[in-house]
Amino acid sequence: MFQLKSLLSRVVVFHVFAIVLIALLMSTTLVWLLSKETRNFHQHSMIALGKSVGDHLTQAADGAVHISLPESLTAQFSEKYGRYFYAVFKSDGSFIGSSSASSVTTFVRPQNPPAETEFVIGSRKVAGVSIPYVFHGTTFFIQAGEDLEHQDVITDDIFADFYVYVGWITAPILLLLLLIDTLIFLGAFRPLRRASEEAKSIGPAQTSVRILQRSMPSEIRPLVDAFNNALDRLDQGFQMQRAFTADAAHELRTPLAVIRARLELIDDLQLRAKCISDIDSMARVVGQLLDMAELDNSAVPSSARADLQRVGHDVVQSLAPLAMNGNRSLSFSGESVPVWVDGDSDLLWRAVRNLVENSMVHTPPGTSIEVQVEKGGILRVIDDGPGISPEDRQQIFQRFWRRDRSHSTPGAGLGLSIVRRTLDVHHGSISIAEGPKGGVLFEMRVPSSFSAE
């Protein structure tokens, strides 16, 4: 069964059905009222016509009653004109006279007048009334009728053109009403659309956002309250999780430092080197956890600015010895002048460092890594390692994600998630593409409101 998913479409469709139903009901009602008024008008006209006949009754010297119509009424009731008819009876049913040359049997004898009556004259169907009329103390019954095929011209026009005129007038009015109602519905739904836009910004990085209740319909406010309360509980859970992560990482740093210092006392050089390497890896994971906790609770001031060229250059200088120890080439290229962006230098430095360290971990010895900086807040890290498959390019930014957890590759899968979170804080972006030599090309874009200097 076809279902309308949009609330607006449902309201509009149901409203169209209601308009069509109302239009049919209105037309039917108007026709019934018009027909009723027409009958009433016709009945009153026939009563007046019958009384005009009674006003022209005369009585002869012998007491006989005759009908003496003026020329105007005679012409109106003439059989040549053939539109109006009359007949006069005594109260005992005896016939006095009529407008028709036919026999009296063509008229219906009066019963319980005044009453509507119909009779046939030749091939004509006549509709009219029968009314009592007192003349010289005697009650007469006068029948006045009209040929139904020759009703009043105004009545004919109304009946003949009613649906045409009403259709031409009603259809545009109903369409205009539908348009106005649609605009009203759109205006009524505007707070819901605004709330939807506000809800889009809610996420793990923006748990403090709430849907405002300004201009919100009273019917929707309970739902908004329930939604905001649910967000409060989720935000509280996120805050507790972040606080736990930060506290746990902070508490682990000191024991790790103590353990590393004590490992220096081990006489077995090979065992000592292995243990120190493991402790350094653990310390790096703890540091990344602290970085992530800081990013989750940080916001970059709008006035902060950083030199992306200096950030990239400093990272290369800091990691160059480590790259050389691993038989890898690490170089810097691009702008030789400051590239100012909106952001925090320390946070961006950590993000670039994680990108370079990720390339150093996943590229074999003998490969090269290059950091490029361009105007417009663009920084690239390019390597010529094995690359990243297209299906893994979005997953690698998830926390603790690793392509193969059975591998002995160092790291906990936090480095690239720190990079993505850093750029989210800076309202920037990062993309992955294949490098010129088949490796990986990471491209960071950091917004800048500063002119080139």
Steps between C-alpha positions, in 0.01 A plus 500: 500500500630844404604705804576868520822549693484878521275651766437797273398274209262312729336820620473637146356176354246464780415867462443453126262213576322721754472785249359269231251354747400845623467627140269211410301542820480875447384461140240242598377718784483805277305308235258373765457851645460648152243237408314561824499877452392455139204287608411753767527784251292309250237417762471861615477616138222255427314602818522866393386403150204306640397792720514732198249268328277502809505878505323497164210277587157657428145402592205537259149605597393138507777425751724321253874560549712586197867569438565839343872545446655819366680487167844470661406191699307353210810522284712351774269199531438463126554152357711656228742622761467164668691573813252571781169329576217543751179332601227603749281260702233541760549348842272215398734419208281641224692658217474877438753564222860473384754635258490181296247409236545138603255326729512556872641150552841637400512675839529332837215563740627688805578308817620660823604827338730686487712220366737434217342319214593366163276424206532429130358712223551325169868409490595762753582436862377788710609568858330745728287556810139481610385781731168587670338827403188651664270691267169641621501267794565194288828310503653424165818308420732647243769295334793682335774315322797544270633281224822346637664534163455875508615594849632840582804596291704594805435164660593324177827692477589427860440129460663476160815698582531432873778242482681690226507828692556341837775281353687796350470692826550215747798328336738802517383576854571145612840502327583832664389357833726198445795728419437714806466192719826359360679823587345489846615141545852588385508784749369273775766240423783755492589443868525127431736559208706734719512235770614244240786728396599546864488124556737442205782668691465262797766233515775357717697821451200730562308341785415834662269611216130506590187566295360840590131527579448848361195514273455126548134388484362391836417156355868443416654635822458175700692315229772769496525486879534123494763522225701765686480298821631197313786714367576617854536140612716414199716806556546402862608153390746646247644733761549214744667292230732784400586576860576134564722477191690816592541400866608146413753620243634763739538248781682257270770746392682505834513121551624457144775754557604322819501161329710637214751642744529170682543313172824689449644290783454170313836350400368307201528762227272320256228447760538856620460641147194285438336604827579866447352479148180353642482764771554775240211359292278496807605855585415609147151344526450671837609830346256453215220428746580824679506684167161354409354593839631855459356528149160376618485782752669779307382779275723715284456874571383700202801731538759218496728470201783270405774491238440173314838532328676516837293209634597273211866605513523438876344154472750401232789626713371315807448165327791508259737311735238230560446466124873469442526227764236308309681552168223729366525835329298788651494834320313833500398702193266776403466855624795679651282775647241471778167343408260636760189303591234520769606259770720390785863429416545226762189307392594524132856395578374185672271422208782533243733300723244216516468505120876475451538232770221300335691508169825403675329201665331371184776556243794261471863610538646670198184697420450876512251728676441860396312782677371773267342830599312727257316828526136477597562287808595178317745247647575165338685195628607274212674164520590229249402207717246223431203740503148462642219315326191713411274299733730576797543873439202609709538241773857590585381817677297298752643467847694180567444378142774280351494319170631178650495468878707182482792699359776619724478851360563742787235748610144481625324658201461843661734715290274563200191542718691777681570660162130488400389635838755782482371609162139478623591737781655735242203462259743358247514176300731216407489282192688194375618432149760290326846655501698581186715190553221270603507567874259714703431872480335658804378855439403726789303820438480754781276808456667838493354846546838668462639654182830370373795675659 
